[in-house]
Amino acid sequence: MVDPIVERFKALIEEPLSRYPSPATVIDNWIIVCLKLEYKPSPSLKEECEDLEREIRRYVVVVKDKKTFLSWVADLVMFHRLMWEREDTVRDTKIPLQDRMKAAFEADMENDQRAIRKTRINSLFGLGEGSEAKIRRS
């Protein structure tokens, strides 16, 4: 006779769910929180940063190619720094509205590049295409 707990566990491993949030999403959130901390530190942001760092540490044990991983994360950090500057333009009321609207549109289009970067990072964790937001073809 098979134990019902073992049977239930068998059912669970036959239908696994993918990790959520994805490792790249956790890293992406951590980068954003770090940028916010640079801009305007607060105890709550520091705590959020520490929570995300613990989560990242749990994920990274499976990454074999740490050099590539670091390079791809550095690329995502640079992306976010550039986006931060673009978003400052969007928020600057001294800049003509037309220029701000153009910057907002460009920022929206750039988010496809963010998804590409995050998908690439997720590949190091065995996650493939579709692990991040849908990327526009145009």
C-alpha positions in Angstrom: 0.0 0.0 0.0 1.4 3.4 -1.0 1.3 6.2 1.6 -1.2 9.1 0.6 1.5 11.7 1.4 3.9 10.0 -1.0 1.2 9.8 -3.7 0.5 13.5 -3.2 4.2 14.3 -3.4 4.5 12.3 -6.6 1.7 14.3 -8.1 3.5 17.6 -7.1 6.8 16.6 -8.8 5.0 15.5 -12.0 3.5 19.0 -12.4 6.1 21.5 -11.2 5.6 25.2 -11.4 8.3 27.5 -12.7 10.0 29.8 -10.2 8.1 33.0 -9.5 9.2 35.6 -9.5 12.0 34.6 -11.9 15.6 35.0 -10.7 16.0 37.9 -13.2 12.9 39.7 -11.8 14.3 39.5 -8.3 17.7 40.8 -9.6 15.9 43.5 -11.6 13.9 44.6 -8.5 17.1 44.6 -6.4 18.8 46.9 -8.9 15.9 49.3 -8.8 15.8 49.4 -5.0 19.6 50.0 -5.0 19.2 53.0 -7.4 16.4 54.3 -5.1 18.8 54.0 -2.1 21.4 56.0 -4.0 18.9 58.7 -4.7 17.0 58.8 -1.4 18.0 56.3 1.3 15.4 55.1 3.7 15.2 52.4 6.3 12.4 50.6 4.5 14.3 50.6 1.2 17.4 49.3 3.0 15.3 46.5 4.5 13.7 45.7 1.1 17.2 45.6 -0.4 18.4 43.1 2.3 15.4 40.9 1.7 16.1 40.8 -2.1 19.8 40.1 -1.4 18.8 37.0 0.7 16.6 35.8 -2.1 19.4 36.4 -4.7 21.8 34.3 -2.6 19.3 31.4 -2.6 19.1 31.5 -6.4 22.7 32.0 -7.4 23.9 28.6 -6.0 22.9 27.0 -9.3 24.8 29.4 -11.6 27.9 27.8 -13.0 29.3 30.6 -15.1 29.6 33.4 -12.5 31.7 35.6 -14.9 29.0 35.7 -17.5 26.4 36.1 -14.9 28.1 39.1 -13.4 28.6 40.6 -16.9 24.9 40.3 -17.7 23.9 41.8 -14.4 26.3 44.7 -14.9 24.6 45.2 -18.3 21.2 45.3 -16.7 22.5 47.8 -14.1 23.8 50.1 -16.8 20.5 49.8 -18.6 18.6 50.9 -15.4 21.0 53.8 -14.9 20.3 55.1 -18.4 16.6 54.5 -17.9 16.7 56.5 -14.6 18.2 59.4 -16.6 15.5 59.2 -19.3 12.8 59.0 -16.6 14.3 62.1 -15.0 13.7 63.9 -18.3 10.1 62.7 -18.4 9.5 64.1 -14.9 11.3 67.5 -15.5 8.5 70.0 -16.0 11.1 72.6 -17.2 11.5 70.5 -20.4 9.0 71.1 -23.2 6.1 68.6 -23.1 6.8 67.3 -26.6 10.4 66.4 -25.5 9.1 64.7 -22.4 6.5 62.7 -24.4 9.2 61.6 -26.8 11.5 60.5 -23.9 8.5 58.6 -22.3 7.9 56.8 -25.6 11.6 55.9 -26.0 11.6 54.6 -22.4 8.6 52.4 -23.1 10.3 51.0 -26.2 13.5 50.4 -24.3 11.6 48.1 -21.8 11.7 45.4 -24.5 15.5 45.5 -24.2 15.1 45.1 -20.4 13.0 41.9 -21.0 15.7 40.6 -23.4 18.4 41.2 -20.7 16.3 39.5 -18.1 15.5 36.5 -20.3 19.2 36.1 -20.9 19.9 36.1 -17.2 17.1 33.6 -16.6 18.8 31.3 -19.1 21.6 30.8 -16.6 18.9 29.3 -14.3 17.5 27.0 -16.9 14.6 29.2 -17.9 14.0 29.9 -21.5 12.1 32.2 -23.8 8.9 33.5 -22.3 10.4 33.7 -18.8 9.9 37.5 -19.0 7.4 39.9 -20.4 6.5 39.4 -24.1 8.8 41.3 -26.3 7.3 43.3 -29.2 8.5 42.4 -32.6 8.5 46.0 -34.0 
